[in-house]
Amino acid sequence: MDAAGRALRLFREEFGGEPETLVRAPGRVNLIGEHTDYNEGFVLPAAIDRDLCIAVRPRPDPLVDVRSEGRERRAIALDRFEHRVGDWSDYVQGVTWALSEVGYRLVGWDGAIASDVPVGAGLSSSAAIELATAKACETTAGFRWDPTEIATLCRRAENRWVGVASGLMDQIACARGRRDHAILLDCRSLDLELVPVPGGASIVILDTGTRRELKSSAYNDRRRECEAAARELGVGSLRDVPAASLPISTASLSPPLRRARHVVTENARTLAAAEAMRAGDARSMGRLMNESHASLRDDFEVSSEALDAIVEAAQAADGCFGARLTGAGFAGCAVALVDEFAAASFERAVSTTYARATGRTCTAYVCRASDGVSAQSR
């Protein structure tokens, strides 16, 4: 049973009767442009056809009563925001807080959540629950929905309520995804362009089976290092650093300047990747993905033994145009661009090679770029 079916079943079990609305929010995969978003650079994500769903019914009091499958039921007061609980419900409470802070009128609702987006895998389960929560609030309260504004408020919830210093890429992809397209997003201006996924190519997500807790990982450390590098280079953001200003030799670079070199070269790769996709050039896109992984591994130092092993297995498999880690790194998933006719044999080859190298089992998801968050009346 998919996430929608499980959310409906859980709603009936927890609350009785039927929900009025079913909200769907996708996970996302970032094809290229990693750790560039909070440096005001360029990213190229796509929403994917793995969903988080909330079955929703309004209630007369200012309370969100919500249950997520396999987790404890939580009650969130809309007229009295309290401290973080330290679990999944912080994302729900954080979004209601962020909406209320800027004047959105909210009403209470009952909700049951089910998800097919793996948690901690770099596929942005956090943005999925944030945007789904915001959409549930919109469907019950009836306020105006501006996808970029709502995405920005969801990021505020993650930054200020949950305590993760993330950029805006995940929320924008979840809010504004389009079927069969990636999104080239300028994280400074928030201008975006829909870029078609090359015909004949499949997006394959490779889950290493390893997980990281974003708040306790080195994610926030990397952000601080990027800020330090920008100060050292005399710019407000690493977006403004010309590639020629950074030495080629790694030995001459401090850790912050190695982080800067990754961001500068990754921005260039992302713009080149969008151009390759416009031309339907999957091979050039794949080469840029390979280069991105090497930079994330060596300069930004956010890869891991498991991620390197699965990327190497993917790059060696027949039909693979290119592969790289995706998400914040440290654990989780890689993404590969693969000839659609070779996808099944690619999965088998990567699983075998990865298991032999690590003793772990990987899970592969052949994905399609999908539409962003939506709601359907029941």
Legacy VTK file of the C-alpha trace (Angstrom):
# vtk DataFile Version 3.0
C-alpha trace
ASCII
DATASET POLYDATA
POINTS 378 float
0.000 0.000 0.000
1.356 3.432 -0.938
1.657 6.422 1.390
-1.750 7.806 0.403
-3.516 4.560 1.223
-1.682 4.184 4.514
-2.466 7.780 5.545
-6.174 7.191 4.901
-6.136 3.933 6.857
-4.287 5.537 9.771
-6.749 8.441 9.831
-9.717 6.094 10.143
-8.002 4.158 12.919
-6.994 7.251 14.913
-9.827 9.717 14.343
-12.771 7.755 12.948
-14.706 8.700 9.838
-13.153 10.131 6.704
-10.752 13.019 6.085
-11.821 15.953 3.933
-8.513 16.323 2.110
-5.487 14.267 1.179
-2.281 16.298 0.921
0.731 14.974 -0.986
4.264 16.383 -0.828
7.168 14.814 -2.724
10.689 14.110 -1.648
13.390 15.537 -3.832
16.692 14.523 -5.282
19.375 17.047 -6.112
20.945 16.139 -9.434
23.853 18.546 -8.969
24.647 21.704 -7.000
25.411 20.492 -3.476
26.104 22.850 -0.543
25.711 25.783 -2.915
22.229 26.840 -1.814
23.203 28.510 1.454
26.099 30.143 -0.409
23.637 31.936 -2.726
24.631 29.745 -5.657
22.883 27.448 -8.137
21.185 24.094 -7.608
19.430 21.609 -9.894
16.953 19.517 -7.893
13.880 17.577 -8.966
10.838 16.547 -6.987
10.466 12.758 -7.116
7.584 10.314 -7.167
8.046 9.220 -3.548
5.538 10.995 -1.352
4.644 12.021 2.157
0.861 12.225 2.574
-1.372 13.742 5.252
-5.051 12.857 5.530
-6.641 16.017 6.949
-9.949 17.032 8.529
-10.641 20.448 10.115
-11.621 20.695 13.769
-13.351 23.549 15.657
-10.648 24.320 18.230
-7.147 25.829 17.735
-5.360 22.495 17.861
-3.487 20.323 15.381
-3.887 16.723 16.488
-1.540 14.643 14.383
-0.252 11.094 14.219
2.553 9.785 12.020
2.670 6.054 11.330
4.861 4.223 13.805
5.196 7.292 16.034
3.496 8.837 19.020
0.446 11.047 18.468
1.041 14.754 19.136
-1.254 17.701 19.927
0.009 21.147 18.857
-1.741 24.259 20.180
-2.087 27.020 17.593
-2.626 29.717 20.212
0.332 28.817 22.407
3.559 27.730 20.751
5.763 25.782 23.118
9.332 24.554 23.081
10.573 21.909 20.684
9.738 18.334 21.615
12.807 16.880 19.907
11.051 14.573 17.457
9.276 14.574 14.087
6.469 16.804 15.380
8.880 19.759 15.624
8.562 20.123 11.853
4.771 20.341 12.095
4.850 22.752 15.025
7.614 24.812 13.398
5.605 25.361 10.231
2.468 26.400 12.142
4.632 28.773 14.194
6.272 30.279 11.077
2.925 30.807 9.347
1.397 32.390 12.462
4.407 34.667 12.993
3.756 36.481 9.721
0.001 36.721 10.145
-1.501 33.675 8.468
-4.811 32.743 10.112
-4.813 29.053 11.024
-7.564 26.709 12.127
-7.218 23.367 13.852
-7.110 20.027 12.087
-6.719 16.323 12.645
-4.070 14.667 10.517
-2.600 11.247 9.805
0.815 11.075 8.131
2.374 8.291 6.080
5.511 8.546 3.980
7.444 6.719 1.296
10.333 9.226 1.572
13.195 7.608 3.536
14.196 9.620 6.616
17.815 10.772 6.868
18.678 9.568 3.382
19.265 12.944 1.744
15.905 12.946 -0.079
14.460 15.752 2.033
11.855 14.061 4.137
12.009 17.243 6.236
10.889 19.529 3.387
8.173 17.027 2.502
6.617 17.158 5.975
7.050 20.943 6.106
5.315 21.617 2.790
2.625 19.018 3.480
1.926 20.682 6.838
1.706 24.102 5.194
-0.667 22.715 2.558
-2.818 21.109 5.252
-3.024 24.515 6.949
-3.953 26.162 3.649
-6.688 23.659 2.832
-8.305 24.066 6.247
-7.892 27.850 6.659
-8.212 28.916 3.020
-5.383 31.442 2.867
-3.632 32.501 -0.363
-0.978 30.020 -1.511
2.199 31.495 -2.940
4.568 28.538 -3.409
7.817 30.509 -3.105
6.631 32.463 -0.066
5.402 29.282 1.639
8.674 27.507 0.825
10.569 30.399 2.422
8.471 30.159 5.583
9.044 26.411 5.744
12.775 27.017 5.576
12.385 29.532 8.397
10.716 26.824 10.456
13.613 24.450 9.812
16.254 27.093 10.556
14.734 28.783 13.580
12.422 26.219 15.139
14.070 22.883 14.367
17.595 24.315 14.433
19.026 23.150 11.096
20.794 25.857 9.057
19.517 24.604 5.709
19.179 26.524 2.466
16.002 26.939 0.429
16.556 24.341 -2.279
14.607 21.498 -0.683
11.486 23.522 0.034
11.467 25.127 -3.428
11.784 21.734 -5.124
8.974 20.325 -3.011
6.747 23.344 -3.622
7.420 23.949 -7.315
8.426 20.623 -8.847
7.192 19.764 -12.331
6.745 16.335 -13.891
9.736 15.252 -16.037
11.677 18.420 -15.200
14.401 19.528 -12.834
14.558 23.068 -11.446
17.551 25.311 -12.051
17.294 27.618 -9.053
19.316 30.758 -8.435
19.406 30.749 -4.627
20.172 34.480 -4.484
17.396 35.869 -6.658
15.094 32.823 -6.363
14.664 32.932 -10.138
14.069 29.455 -11.464
13.900 27.645 -14.771
12.323 24.282 -15.476
14.847 22.097 -17.300
13.750 18.828 -18.979
15.311 15.563 -17.847
17.056 14.086 -20.916
14.894 11.642 -22.839
15.941 8.024 -22.500
17.581 8.615 -19.110
16.324 7.385 -15.749
17.052 8.907 -12.367
18.114 6.124 -10.007
18.492 6.810 -6.297
20.842 4.444 -4.479
20.315 4.162 -0.730
23.459 3.040 1.099
21.448 1.978 4.144
23.445 4.403 6.316
21.866 7.371 8.076
22.925 10.624 9.645
21.195 12.996 12.042
21.460 16.372 10.324
21.483 18.476 13.493
24.407 16.545 14.980
26.325 16.070 11.746
29.035 18.335 10.379
26.459 20.136 8.198
26.381 23.257 10.339
30.185 23.133 10.631
30.493 23.225 6.850
28.221 26.230 6.696
30.379 28.055 9.242
33.495 27.171 7.243
31.927 28.634 4.109
31.128 31.842 5.981
34.721 31.978 7.236
36.034 31.477 3.703
33.847 34.290 2.388
35.235 36.628 5.045
38.793 35.569 4.220
38.185 36.210 0.526
36.499 39.550 1.186
33.073 38.749 -0.253
29.606 38.576 1.224
28.956 35.173 -0.307
30.996 32.467 -2.026
28.716 33.026 -5.034
30.880 36.068 -5.799
34.271 34.342 -5.793
35.857 33.952 -9.261
37.306 30.482 -9.867
40.672 31.911 -10.872
41.181 33.411 -7.415
41.542 29.997 -5.740
44.787 28.000 -6.130
44.647 24.651 -7.879
46.941 22.930 -5.379
45.091 21.424 -2.418
48.236 21.674 -0.279
48.053 25.472 -0.341
44.430 25.656 0.802
43.117 25.751 4.359
39.959 23.703 5.035
37.694 26.771 4.634
39.272 27.593 1.276
38.860 23.984 0.119
35.179 24.325 0.963
35.140 27.532 -1.084
36.769 25.813 -4.050
34.047 23.187 -4.030
31.287 25.809 -3.977
32.836 27.877 -6.770
33.441 24.912 -9.076
30.078 23.346 -8.201
28.249 26.482 -9.289
29.997 26.290 -12.657
29.179 22.577 -12.956
25.515 23.208 -12.155
25.112 25.827 -14.875
26.889 23.528 -17.337
24.647 20.621 -16.295
21.506 22.654 -16.984
22.856 23.478 -20.427
23.564 19.788 -21.075
20.015 18.876 -20.007
18.504 21.508 -22.284
20.444 19.867 -25.124
19.354 16.365 -24.048
23.028 15.471 -23.496
22.937 12.814 -20.772
26.618 11.917 -21.212
27.836 15.448 -20.474
25.430 15.656 -17.567
26.826 12.403 -16.182
30.436 13.559 -16.487
29.594 16.665 -14.459
27.910 14.514 -11.796
31.092 12.430 -11.505
33.177 15.584 -11.093
30.766 16.847 -8.454
31.199 13.710 -6.363
34.984 13.998 -6.476
34.761 17.610 -5.297
32.348 16.748 -2.476
34.644 13.915 -1.410
37.972 15.719 -1.597
37.304 19.447 -1.112
34.076 19.568 0.884
34.750 16.288 2.713
31.141 15.200 3.169
31.308 11.765 1.602
31.743 8.488 3.492
33.064 5.009 2.874
29.589 3.772 2.015
28.804 6.675 -0.315
32.133 6.348 -2.118
31.594 2.607 -2.528
28.125 2.953 -3.997
29.145 5.797 -6.320
32.133 3.795 -7.578
29.883 0.775 -8.152
27.406 2.920 -10.070
30.026 4.635 -12.203
31.467 1.225 -13.183
28.103 -0.293 -14.149
26.978 -0.546 -17.765
24.459 2.106 -18.768
25.515 4.677 -16.145
26.122 8.188 -17.442
27.273 9.475 -14.044
26.726 9.280 -10.290
27.322 11.333 -7.155
26.268 11.566 -3.543
23.110 13.614 -3.059
21.891 15.608 -0.096
24.031 16.931 2.727
26.317 13.899 2.628
27.960 11.926 5.457
25.481 9.062 4.833
22.285 8.374 2.947
21.909 8.232 -0.819
23.636 8.684 -4.132
21.942 9.555 -7.410
22.782 8.175 -10.827
21.684 9.080 -14.330
21.217 5.823 -16.224
20.159 4.664 -19.680
16.506 3.720 -19.109
16.938 0.436 -20.983
19.785 -0.578 -18.664
18.094 0.400 -15.378
17.235 -3.144 -14.258
20.693 -4.581 -14.959
22.258 -1.457 -13.445
20.400 -2.054 -10.173
21.601 -5.665 -10.009
25.204 -4.786 -10.801
25.394 -1.976 -8.228
23.752 -4.094 -5.516
26.209 -6.939 -6.079
29.318 -4.752 -6.212
28.277 -2.654 -3.206
27.502 -5.708 -1.075
30.849 -7.245 -1.963
32.717 -4.037 -1.065
30.895 -3.140 2.159
28.879 -6.111 3.390
25.789 -3.881 3.235
22.601 -4.131 1.243
21.593 -1.161 -0.867
18.133 -0.206 -2.081
17.626 1.311 -5.515
14.688 3.505 -6.526
14.100 4.202 -10.192
12.421 7.608 -9.989
10.627 10.040 -12.206
10.675 13.788 -11.706
7.260 14.724 -10.343
4.961 17.634 -9.557
5.236 19.547 -6.307
2.943 19.620 -3.292
-0.779 19.243 -3.955
-4.109 18.580 -2.218
-7.087 16.520 -3.307
-10.563 16.753 -1.825
-11.973 13.450 -0.649
LINES 1 379
378 0 1 2 3 4 5 6 7 8 9 10 11 12 13 14 15 16 17 18 19 20 21 22 23 24 25 26 27 28 29 30 31 32 33 34 35 36 37 38 39 40 41 42 43 44 45 46 47 48 49 50 51 52 53 54 55 56 57 58 59 60 61 62 63 64 65 66 67 68 69 70 71 72 73 74 75 76 77 78 79 80 81 82 83 84 85 86 87 88 89 90 91 92 93 94 95 96 97 98 99 100 101 102 103 104 105 106 107 108 109 110 111 112 113 114 115 116 117 118 119 120 121 122 123 124 125 126 127 128 129 130 131 132 133 134 135 136 137 138 139 140 141 142 143 144 145 146 147 148 149 150 151 152 153 154 155 156 157 158 159 160 161 162 163 164 165 166 167 168 169 170 171 172 173 174 175 176 177 178 179 180 181 182 183 184 185 186 187 188 189 190 191 192 193 194 195 196 197 198 199 200 201 202 203 204 205 206 207 208 209 210 211 212 213 214 215 216 217 218 219 220 221 222 223 224 225 226 227 228 229 230 231 232 233 234 235 236 237 238 239 240 241 242 243 244 245 246 247 248 249 250 251 252 253 254 255 256 257 258 259 260 261 262 263 264 265 266 267 268 269 270 271 272 273 274 275 276 277 278 279 280 281 282 283 284 285 286 287 288 289 290 291 292 293 294 295 296 297 298 299 300 301 302 303 304 305 306 307 308 309 310 311 312 313 314 315 316 317 318 319 320 321 322 323 324 325 326 327 328 329 330 331 332 333 334 335 336 337 338 339 340 341 342 343 344 345 346 347 348 349 350 351 352 353 354 355 356 357 358 359 360 361 362 363 364 365 366 367 368 369 370 371 372 373 374 375 376 377
